[in-house]
């Protein structure tokens, strides 16, 4: 059983995983939204969608998960990290 840390503050939460752990779950940074963050080899996956996706994939491909929680009464330092970028290409020209 693998233990991951959920960091949270008064407004939101993020699951801490490494890029390698994401790969073990058959996920890549492109699978996550712009609401998640990264620093070095660590990803901080927003709690609503990205963390849930990761946990489901981890449990399916690797095994059971437990979560420990770290809470901050102030804005969490994770909020100041670089967001995971999602490239979205919008083509405003329609070709017929």
Jmol script that loads the backbone (N, CA, C; Angstrom):
load data "model"
ATOM      1  N   UNK A   1       0.846  -1.172   0.000  1.00  0.00           N
ATOM      2  CA  UNK A   1       0.000   0.000   0.000  1.00  0.00           C
ATOM      3  C   UNK A   1       0.896   1.240   0.000  1.00  0.00           C
ATOM      4  N   UNK A   2       0.568   2.182  -0.874  1.00  0.00           N
ATOM      5  CA  UNK A   2       1.345   3.408  -1.013  1.00  0.00           C
ATOM      6  C   UNK A   2       0.636   4.560  -0.306  1.00  0.00           C
ATOM      7  N   UNK A   3       1.420   5.370   0.420  1.00  0.00           N
ATOM      8  CA  UNK A   3       0.866   6.530   1.115  1.00  0.00           C
ATOM      9  C   UNK A   3       1.272   7.803   0.388  1.00  0.00           C
ATOM     10  N   UNK A   4       0.285   8.645   0.100  1.00  0.00           N
ATOM     11  CA  UNK A   4       0.499   9.943  -0.524  1.00  0.00           C
ATOM     12  C   UNK A   4       0.043  11.024   0.439  1.00  0.00           C
ATOM     13  N   UNK A   5       0.569  12.237   0.262  1.00  0.00           N
ATOM     14  CA  UNK A   5       0.219  13.362   1.125  1.00  0.00           C
ATOM     15  C   UNK A   5      -0.714  14.320   0.407  1.00  0.00           C
ATOM     16  N   UNK A   6      -1.807  14.670   1.087  1.00  0.00           N
ATOM     17  CA  UNK A   6      -2.739  15.691   0.608  1.00  0.00           C
ATOM     18  C   UNK A   6      -2.475  16.960   1.393  1.00  0.00           C
ATOM     19  N   UNK A   7      -2.001  17.991   0.698  1.00  0.00           N
ATOM     20  CA  UNK A   7      -1.769  19.298   1.303  1.00  0.00           C
ATOM     21  C   UNK A   7      -3.041  20.116   1.115  1.00  0.00           C
ATOM     22  N   UNK A   8      -3.440  20.882   2.121  1.00  0.00           N
ATOM     23  CA  UNK A   8      -4.629  21.716   1.958  1.00  0.00           C
ATOM     24  C   UNK A   8      -4.530  22.976   2.802  1.00  0.00           C
ATOM     25  N   UNK A   9      -5.323  23.972   2.385  1.00  0.00           N
ATOM     26  CA  UNK A   9      -5.483  25.191   3.172  1.00  0.00           C
ATOM     27  C   UNK A   9      -6.983  25.453   3.287  1.00  0.00           C
ATOM     28  N   UNK A  10      -7.368  26.632   3.685  1.00  0.00           N
ATOM     29  CA  UNK A  10      -8.787  26.911   3.898  1.00  0.00           C
ATOM     30  C   UNK A  10      -9.613  26.869   2.625  1.00  0.00           C
ATOM     31  N   UNK A  11      -8.966  26.929   1.459  1.00  0.00           N
ATOM     32  CA  UNK A  11      -9.722  26.979   0.217  1.00  0.00           C
ATOM     33  C   UNK A  11      -9.599  25.785  -0.705  1.00  0.00           C
ATOM     34  N   UNK A  12      -8.510  25.030  -0.615  1.00  0.00           N
ATOM     35  CA  UNK A  12      -8.326  23.962  -1.595  1.00  0.00           C
ATOM     36  C   UNK A  12      -7.300  22.946  -1.094  1.00  0.00           C
ATOM     37  N   UNK A  13      -7.111  21.872  -1.892  1.00  0.00           N
ATOM     38  CA  UNK A  13      -6.153  20.836  -1.546  1.00  0.00           C
ATOM     39  C   UNK A  13      -5.456  20.291  -2.772  1.00  0.00           C
ATOM     40  N   UNK A  14      -4.255  19.725  -2.550  1.00  0.00           N
ATOM     41  CA  UNK A  14      -3.439  19.188  -3.629  1.00  0.00           C
ATOM     42  C   UNK A  14      -2.760  17.898  -3.165  1.00  0.00           C
ATOM     43  N   UNK A  15      -2.815  16.888  -3.996  1.00  0.00           N
ATOM     44  CA  UNK A  15      -2.161  15.621  -3.713  1.00  0.00           C
ATOM     45  C   UNK A  15      -0.738  15.672  -4.253  1.00  0.00           C
ATOM     46  N   UNK A  16       0.242  15.384  -3.410  1.00  0.00           N
ATOM     47  CA  UNK A  16       1.653  15.403  -3.805  1.00  0.00           C
ATOM     48  C   UNK A  16       2.055  14.048  -4.362  1.00  0.00           C
ATOM     49  N   UNK A  17       2.516  14.040  -5.606  1.00  0.00           N
ATOM     50  CA  UNK A  17       3.027  12.823  -6.244  1.00  0.00           C
ATOM     51  C   UNK A  17       4.248  13.207  -7.070  1.00  0.00           C
ATOM     52  N   UNK A  18       5.082  12.249  -7.348  1.00  0.00           N
ATOM     53  CA  UNK A  18       6.226  12.521  -8.216  1.00  0.00           C
ATOM     54  C   UNK A  18       5.834  12.264  -9.671  1.00  0.00           C
ATOM     55  N   UNK A  19       6.605  12.820 -10.570  1.00  0.00           N
ATOM     56  CA  UNK A  19       6.367  12.558 -11.993  1.00  0.00           C
ATOM     57  C   UNK A  19       6.509  11.061 -12.257  1.00  0.00           C
ATOM     58  N   UNK A  20       7.477  10.421 -11.603  1.00  0.00           N
ATOM     59  CA  UNK A  20       7.672   8.982 -11.763  1.00  0.00           C
ATOM     60  C   UNK A  20       6.445   8.201 -11.297  1.00  0.00           C
ATOM     61  N   UNK A  21       5.850   8.623 -10.187  1.00  0.00           N
ATOM     62  CA  UNK A  21       4.638   7.945  -9.703  1.00  0.00           C
ATOM     63  C   UNK A  21       3.484   8.145 -10.682  1.00  0.00           C
ATOM     64  N   UNK A  22       3.379   9.319 -11.272  1.00  0.00           N
ATOM     65  CA  UNK A  22       2.349   9.543 -12.286  1.00  0.00           C
ATOM     66  C   UNK A  22       2.562   8.585 -13.453  1.00  0.00           C
ATOM     67  N   UNK A  23       3.803   8.408 -13.862  1.00  0.00           N
ATOM     68  CA  UNK A  23       4.108   7.479 -14.958  1.00  0.00           C
ATOM     69  C   UNK A  23       3.767   6.035 -14.586  1.00  0.00           C
ATOM     70  N   UNK A  24       4.013   5.673 -13.321  1.00  0.00           N
ATOM     71  CA  UNK A  24       3.642   4.327 -12.873  1.00  0.00           C
ATOM     72  C   UNK A  24       2.136   4.103 -12.988  1.00  0.00           C
ATOM     73  N   UNK A  25       1.369   5.182 -12.815  1.00  0.00           N
ATOM     74  CA  UNK A  25      -0.087   5.102 -12.928  1.00  0.00           C
ATOM     75  C   UNK A  25      -0.540   5.276 -14.376  1.00  0.00           C
ATOM     76  N   UNK A  26       0.438   5.279 -15.294  1.00  0.00           N
ATOM     77  CA  UNK A  26       0.207   5.441 -16.734  1.00  0.00           C
ATOM     78  C   UNK A  26      -0.394   6.805 -17.079  1.00  0.00           C
ATOM     79  N   UNK A  27       0.082   7.844 -16.364  1.00  0.00           N
ATOM     80  CA  UNK A  27      -0.347   9.218 -16.606  1.00  0.00           C
ATOM     81  C   UNK A  27       0.861  10.091 -16.896  1.00  0.00           C
ATOM     82  N   UNK A  28       0.612  11.209 -17.549  1.00  0.00           N
ATOM     83  CA  UNK A  28       1.640  12.187 -17.871  1.00  0.00           C
ATOM     84  C   UNK A  28       1.129  13.558 -17.441  1.00  0.00           C
ATOM     85  N   UNK A  29       2.012  14.541 -17.353  1.00  0.00           N
ATOM     86  CA  UNK A  29       1.571  15.873 -16.948  1.00  0.00           C
ATOM     87  C   UNK A  29       0.480  16.419 -17.857  1.00  0.00           C
ATOM     88  N   UNK A  30       0.459  16.001 -19.101  1.00  0.00           N
ATOM     89  CA  UNK A  30      -0.577  16.474 -20.026  1.00  0.00           C
ATOM     90  C   UNK A  30      -1.966  15.944 -19.670  1.00  0.00           C
ATOM     91  N   UNK A  31      -2.044  14.950 -18.787  1.00  0.00           N
ATOM     92  CA  UNK A  31      -3.336  14.411 -18.353  1.00  0.00           C
ATOM     93  C   UNK A  31      -3.989  15.263 -17.265  1.00  0.00           C
ATOM     94  N   UNK A  32      -3.249  16.238 -16.734  1.00  0.00           N
ATOM     95  CA  UNK A  32      -3.748  17.035 -15.624  1.00  0.00           C
ATOM     96  C   UNK A  32      -4.093  18.451 -16.064  1.00  0.00           C
ATOM     97  N   UNK A  33      -4.946  19.092 -15.276  1.00  0.00           N
ATOM     98  CA  UNK A  33      -5.440  20.429 -15.613  1.00  0.00           C
ATOM     99  C   UNK A  33      -4.456  21.526 -15.213  1.00  0.00           C
ATOM    100  N   UNK A  34      -4.774  22.735 -15.651  1.00  0.00           N
ATOM    101  CA  UNK A  34      -3.974  23.900 -15.288  1.00  0.00           C
ATOM    102  C   UNK A  34      -4.185  24.311 -13.832  1.00  0.00           C
ATOM    103  N   UNK A  35      -5.029  23.599 -13.107  1.00  0.00           N
ATOM    104  CA  UNK A  35      -5.279  23.898 -11.701  1.00  0.00           C
ATOM    105  C   UNK A  35      -4.350  23.126 -10.771  1.00  0.00           C
ATOM    106  N   UNK A  36      -3.474  22.321 -11.358  1.00  0.00           N
ATOM    107  CA  UNK A  36      -2.456  21.607 -10.596  1.00  0.00           C
ATOM    108  C   UNK A  36      -1.116  22.311 -10.781  1.00  0.00           C
ATOM    109  N   UNK A  37      -0.182  22.006  -9.886  1.00  0.00           N
ATOM    110  CA  UNK A  37       1.103  22.699  -9.876  1.00  0.00           C
ATOM    111  C   UNK A  37       2.254  21.709  -9.925  1.00  0.00           C
ATOM    112  N   UNK A  38       3.452  22.230 -10.228  1.00  0.00           N
ATOM    113  CA  UNK A  38       4.636  21.384 -10.214  1.00  0.00           C
ATOM    114  C   UNK A  38       5.850  22.178  -9.737  1.00  0.00           C
ATOM    115  N   UNK A  39       6.784  21.427  -9.141  1.00  0.00           N
ATOM    116  CA  UNK A  39       8.088  21.971  -8.757  1.00  0.00           C
ATOM    117  C   UNK A  39       9.083  20.830  -8.861  1.00  0.00           C
ATOM    118  N   UNK A  40      10.053  20.989  -9.739  1.00  0.00           N
ATOM    119  CA  UNK A  40      11.031  19.931  -9.943  1.00  0.00           C
ATOM    120  C   UNK A  40      10.344  18.661 -10.406  1.00  0.00           C
ATOM    121  N   UNK A  41      10.574  17.580  -9.697  1.00  0.00           N
ATOM    122  CA  UNK A  41       9.985  16.282 -10.033  1.00  0.00           C
ATOM    123  C   UNK A  41       8.682  16.003  -9.296  1.00  0.00           C
ATOM    124  N   UNK A  42       8.163  16.999  -8.578  1.00  0.00           N
ATOM    125  CA  UNK A  42       6.931  16.818  -7.801  1.00  0.00           C
ATOM    126  C   UNK A  42       5.748  17.496  -8.473  1.00  0.00           C
ATOM    127  N   UNK A  43       4.622  16.810  -8.448  1.00  0.00           N
ATOM    128  CA  UNK A  43       3.355  17.351  -8.923  1.00  0.00           C
ATOM    129  C   UNK A  43       2.444  17.533  -7.721  1.00  0.00           C
ATOM    130  N   UNK A  44       1.651  18.592  -7.748  1.00  0.00           N
ATOM    131  CA  UNK A  44       0.672  18.859  -6.692  1.00  0.00           C
ATOM    132  C   UNK A  44      -0.681  18.928  -7.384  1.00  0.00           C
ATOM    133  N   UNK A  45      -1.399  17.817  -7.358  1.00  0.00           N
ATOM    134  CA  UNK A  45      -2.612  17.630  -8.152  1.00  0.00           C
ATOM    135  C   UNK A  45      -3.829  18.149  -7.400  1.00  0.00           C
ATOM    136  N   UNK A  46      -4.567  19.064  -8.042  1.00  0.00           N
ATOM    137  CA  UNK A  46      -5.742  19.649  -7.388  1.00  0.00           C
ATOM    138  C   UNK A  46      -6.710  18.544  -7.009  1.00  0.00           C
ATOM    139  N   UNK A  47      -7.379  18.761  -5.882  1.00  0.00           N
ATOM    140  CA  UNK A  47      -8.144  17.692  -5.241  1.00  0.00           C
ATOM    141  C   UNK A  47      -9.396  17.259  -5.977  1.00  0.00           C
ATOM    142  N   UNK A  48     -10.026  18.142  -6.753  1.00  0.00           N
ATOM    143  CA  UNK A  48     -11.337  17.824  -7.321  1.00  0.00           C
ATOM    144  C   UNK A  48     -11.288  16.807  -8.461  1.00  0.00           C
ATOM    145  N   UNK A  49     -10.437  17.048  -9.431  1.00  0.00           N
ATOM    146  CA  UNK A  49     -10.398  16.146 -10.599  1.00  0.00           C
ATOM    147  C   UNK A  49      -9.065  15.424 -10.752  1.00  0.00           C
ATOM    148  N   UNK A  50      -7.963  16.181 -10.728  1.00  0.00           N
ATOM    149  CA  UNK A  50      -6.658  15.591 -11.022  1.00  0.00           C
ATOM    150  C   UNK A  50      -6.228  14.552  -9.985  1.00  0.00           C
ATOM    151  N   UNK A  51      -6.415  14.851  -8.717  1.00  0.00           N
ATOM    152  CA  UNK A  51      -6.045  13.884  -7.674  1.00  0.00           C
ATOM    153  C   UNK A  51      -6.905  12.626  -7.768  1.00  0.00           C
ATOM    154  N   UNK A  52      -8.186  12.825  -8.043  1.00  0.00           N
ATOM    155  CA  UNK A  52      -9.095  11.681  -8.184  1.00  0.00           C
ATOM    156  C   UNK A  52      -8.683  10.810  -9.361  1.00  0.00           C
ATOM    157  N   UNK A  53      -8.342  11.446 -10.481  1.00  0.00           N
ATOM    158  CA  UNK A  53      -7.867  10.701 -11.657  1.00  0.00           C
ATOM    159  C   UNK A  53      -6.625   9.901 -11.301  1.00  0.00           C
ATOM    160  N   UNK A  54      -5.658  10.555 -10.653  1.00  0.00           N
ATOM    161  CA  UNK A  54      -4.425   9.866 -10.290  1.00  0.00           C
ATOM    162  C   UNK A  54      -4.703   8.668  -9.386  1.00  0.00           C
ATOM    163  N   UNK A  55      -5.495   8.878  -8.340  1.00  0.00           N
ATOM    164  CA  UNK A  55      -5.771   7.789  -7.383  1.00  0.00           C
ATOM    165  C   UNK A  55      -6.452   6.612  -8.079  1.00  0.00           C
ATOM    166  N   UNK A  56      -7.425   6.885  -8.920  1.00  0.00           N
ATOM    167  CA  UNK A  56      -8.103   5.792  -9.643  1.00  0.00           C
ATOM    168  C   UNK A  56      -7.132   5.022 -10.530  1.00  0.00           C
ATOM    169  N   UNK A  57      -6.277   5.759 -11.258  1.00  0.00           N
ATOM    170  CA  UNK A  57      -5.306   5.090 -12.138  1.00  0.00           C
ATOM    171  C   UNK A  57      -4.260   4.325 -11.338  1.00  0.00           C
ATOM    172  N   UNK A  58      -3.796   4.912 -10.229  1.00  0.00           N
ATOM    173  CA  UNK A  58      -2.811   4.220  -9.383  1.00  0.00           C
ATOM    174  C   UNK A  58      -3.398   2.915  -8.855  1.00  0.00           C
ATOM    175  N   UNK A  59      -4.615   2.994  -8.311  1.00  0.00           N
ATOM    176  CA  UNK A  59      -5.231   1.800  -7.745  1.00  0.00           C
ATOM    177  C   UNK A  59      -5.483   0.738  -8.813  1.00  0.00           C
ATOM    178  N   UNK A  60      -5.810   1.160 -10.019  1.00  0.00           N
ATOM    179  CA  UNK A  60      -6.067   0.208 -11.104  1.00  0.00           C
ATOM    180  C   UNK A  60      -4.777  -0.458 -11.587  1.00  0.00           C
ATOM    181  N   UNK A  61      -3.701   0.321 -11.721  1.00  0.00           N
ATOM    182  CA  UNK A  61      -2.470  -0.191 -12.320  1.00  0.00           C
ATOM    183  C   UNK A  61      -1.408  -0.627 -11.311  1.00  0.00           C
ATOM    184  N   UNK A  62      -1.450  -0.075 -10.090  1.00  0.00           N
ATOM    185  CA  UNK A  62      -0.372  -0.348  -9.134  1.00  0.00           C
ATOM    186  C   UNK A  62      -0.883  -1.021  -7.868  1.00  0.00           C
ATOM    187  N   UNK A  63      -1.829  -0.393  -7.178  1.00  0.00           N
ATOM    188  CA  UNK A  63      -2.323  -0.986  -5.935  1.00  0.00           C
ATOM    189  C   UNK A  63      -3.017   0.027  -5.044  1.00  0.00           C
ATOM    190  N   UNK A  64      -3.339  -0.382  -3.824  1.00  0.00           N
ATOM    191  CA  UNK A  64      -4.085   0.464  -2.887  1.00  0.00           C
ATOM    192  C   UNK A  64      -3.325   1.729  -2.479  1.00  0.00           C
ATOM    193  N   UNK A  65      -4.101   2.729  -2.075  1.00  0.00           N
ATOM    194  CA  UNK A  65      -3.576   4.038  -1.676  1.00  0.00           C
ATOM    195  C   UNK A  65      -4.095   4.396  -0.296  1.00  0.00           C
ATOM    196  N   UNK A  66      -3.247   5.033   0.506  1.00  0.00           N
ATOM    197  CA  UNK A  66      -3.694   5.710   1.719  1.00  0.00           C
ATOM    198  C   UNK A  66      -3.245   7.166   1.596  1.00  0.00           C
ATOM    199  N   UNK A  67      -3.972   8.044   2.278  1.00  0.00           N
ATOM    200  CA  UNK A  67      -3.702   9.474   2.198  1.00  0.00           C
ATOM    201  C   UNK A  67      -3.429  10.011   3.598  1.00  0.00           C
ATOM    202  N   UNK A  68      -2.333  10.754   3.742  1.00  0.00           N
ATOM    203  CA  UNK A  68      -2.100  11.521   4.958  1.00  0.00           C
ATOM    204  C   UNK A  68      -2.373  12.984   4.617  1.00  0.00           C
ATOM    205  N   UNK A  69      -2.808  13.737   5.608  1.00  0.00           N
ATOM    206  CA  UNK A  69      -3.176  15.130   5.348  1.00  0.00           C
ATOM    207  C   UNK A  69      -2.267  16.089   6.092  1.00  0.00           C
ATOM    208  N   UNK A  70      -1.895  17.173   5.391  1.00  0.00           N
ATOM    209  CA  UNK A  70      -1.155  18.283   5.986  1.00  0.00           C
ATOM    210  C   UNK A  70      -1.947  19.544   5.709  1.00  0.00           C
ATOM    211  N   UNK A  71      -2.389  20.193   6.776  1.00  0.00           N
ATOM    212  CA  UNK A  71      -3.276  21.347   6.648  1.00  0.00           C
ATOM    213  C   UNK A  71      -2.558  22.631   7.057  1.00  0.00           C
ATOM    214  N   UNK A  72      -2.822  23.708   6.300  1.00  0.00           N
ATOM    215  CA  UNK A  72      -2.301  25.030   6.623  1.00  0.00           C
ATOM    216  C   UNK A  72      -3.471  25.976   6.871  1.00  0.00           C
ATOM    217  N   UNK A  73      -3.377  26.773   7.921  1.00  0.00           N
ATOM    218  CA  UNK A  73      -4.427  27.753   8.215  1.00  0.00           C
ATOM    219  C   UNK A  73      -4.297  28.997   7.335  1.00  0.00           C
ATOM    220  N   UNK A  74      -3.222  29.082   6.588  1.00  0.00           N
ATOM    221  CA  UNK A  74      -2.940  30.231   5.716  1.00  0.00           C
ATOM    222  C   UNK A  74      -2.885  29.756   4.272  1.00  0.00           C
ATOM    223  N   UNK A  75      -2.807  30.699   3.315  1.00  0.00           N
ATOM    224  CA  UNK A  75      -2.635  30.295   1.920  1.00  0.00           C
ATOM    225  C   UNK A  75      -1.416  29.387   1.817  1.00  0.00           C
ATOM    226  N   UNK A  76      -1.604  28.261   1.201  1.00  0.00           N
ATOM    227  CA  UNK A  76      -0.544  27.258   1.112  1.00  0.00           C
ATOM    228  C   UNK A  76       0.529  27.703   0.136  1.00  0.00           C
ATOM    229  N   UNK A  77       1.785  27.325   0.409  1.00  0.00           N
ATOM    230  CA  UNK A  77       2.903  27.680  -0.462  1.00  0.00           C
ATOM    231  C   UNK A  77       2.754  27.067  -1.851  1.00  0.00           C
ATOM    232  N   UNK A  78       1.961  26.033  -1.977  1.00  0.00           N
ATOM    233  CA  UNK A  78       1.753  25.400  -3.287  1.00  0.00           C
ATOM    234  C   UNK A  78       1.140  26.389  -4.269  1.00  0.00           C
ATOM    235  N   UNK A  79       0.312  27.308  -3.783  1.00  0.00           N
ATOM    236  CA  UNK A  79      -0.345  28.294  -4.646  1.00  0.00           C
ATOM    237  C   UNK A  79       0.652  29.162  -5.425  1.00  0.00           C
ATOM    238  N   UNK A  80       1.883  29.280  -4.938  1.00  0.00           N
ATOM    239  CA  UNK A  80       2.895  30.111  -5.576  1.00  0.00           C
ATOM    240  C   UNK A  80       3.744  29.337  -6.591  1.00  0.00           C
ATOM    241  N   UNK A  81       3.499  28.044  -6.737  1.00  0.00           N
ATOM    242  CA  UNK A  81       4.298  27.231  -7.663  1.00  0.00           C
ATOM    243  C   UNK A  81       3.838  27.426  -9.105  1.00  0.00           C
ATOM    244  N   UNK A  82       4.618  26.867 -10.019  1.00  0.00           N
ATOM    245  CA  UNK A  82       4.296  26.898 -11.438  1.00  0.00           C
ATOM    246  C   UNK A  82       3.135  25.958 -11.723  1.00  0.00           C
ATOM    247  N   UNK A  83       2.155  26.466 -12.448  1.00  0.00           N
ATOM    248  CA  UNK A  83       1.017  25.627 -12.824  1.00  0.00           C
ATOM    249  C   UNK A  83       1.430  24.644 -13.920  1.00  0.00           C
ATOM    250  N   UNK A  84       0.785  23.486 -13.907  1.00  0.00           N
ATOM    251  CA  UNK A  84       0.972  22.543 -15.005  1.00  0.00           C
ATOM    252  C   UNK A  84       0.287  23.160 -16.220  1.00  0.00           C
ATOM    253  N   UNK A  85       1.030  23.283 -17.271  1.00  0.00           N
ATOM    254  CA  UNK A  85       0.480  23.917 -18.483  1.00  0.00           C
ATOM    255  C   UNK A  85      -0.241  22.877 -19.325  1.00  0.00           C
ATOM    256  N   UNK A  86      -1.389  23.281 -19.823  1.00  0.00           N
ATOM    257  CA  UNK A  86      -2.141  22.434 -20.739  1.00  0.00           C
ATOM    258  C   UNK A  86      -2.211  23.183 -22.054  1.00  0.00           C
ATOM    259  N   UNK A  87      -1.607  22.624 -23.072  1.00  0.00           N
ATOM    260  CA  UNK A  87      -1.645  23.266 -24.378  1.00  0.00           C
ATOM    261  C   UNK A  87      -2.993  23.014 -25.021  1.00  0.00           C
ATOM    262  N   UNK A  88      -3.683  24.096 -25.289  1.00  0.00           N
ATOM    263  CA  UNK A  88      -4.976  24.017 -25.967  1.00  0.00           C
ATOM    264  C   UNK A  88      -4.857  24.818 -27.241  1.00  0.00           C
ATOM    265  N   UNK A  89      -5.051  24.174 -28.339  1.00  0.00           N
ATOM    266  CA  UNK A  89      -4.968  24.849 -29.617  1.00  0.00           C
ATOM    267  C   UNK A  89      -6.378  25.104 -30.120  1.00  0.00           C
ATOM    268  N   UNK A  90      -6.674  26.368 -30.336  1.00  0.00           N
ATOM    269  CA  UNK A  90      -7.984  26.735 -30.839  1.00  0.00           C
ATOM    270  C   UNK A  90      -7.782  27.292 -32.235  1.00  0.00           C
ATOM    271  N   UNK A  91      -8.412  26.666 -33.183  1.00  0.00           N
ATOM    272  CA  UNK A  91      -8.308  27.101 -34.568  1.00  0.00           C
ATOM    273  C   UNK A  91      -9.581  27.860 -34.895  1.00  0.00           C
ATOM    274  N   UNK A  92      -9.453  29.163 -35.102  1.00  0.00           N
ATOM    275  CA  UNK A  92     -10.637  29.965 -35.365  1.00  0.00           C
ATOM    276  C   UNK A  92     -10.981  30.033 -36.848  1.00  0.00           C
ATOM    277  N   UNK A  93     -10.253  29.294 -37.658  1.00  0.00           N
ATOM    278  CA  UNK A  93     -10.541  29.243 -39.082  1.00  0.00           C
ATOM    279  C   UNK A  93     -11.144  27.890 -39.421  1.00  0.00           C
ATOM    280  N   UNK A  94     -12.268  27.920 -40.085  1.00  0.00           N
ATOM    281  CA  UNK A  94     -12.929  26.685 -40.496  1.00  0.00           C
ATOM    282  C   UNK A  94     -12.699  26.506 -41.980  1.00  0.00           C
ATOM    283  N   UNK A  95     -12.140  25.375 -42.337  1.00  0.00           N
ATOM    284  CA  UNK A  95     -11.874  25.090 -43.748  1.00  0.00           C
ATOM    285  C   UNK A  95     -12.910  24.100 -44.268  1.00  0.00           C
ATOM    286  N   UNK A  96     -13.469  24.409 -45.429  1.00  0.00           N
ATOM    287  CA  UNK A  96     -14.438  23.516 -46.066  1.00  0.00           C
ATOM    288  C   UNK A  96     -13.881  22.965 -47.336  1.00  0.00           C
TER     289      UNK A  96
END
end "model"
wireframe off; spacefill off
backbone 0.3
color backbone group
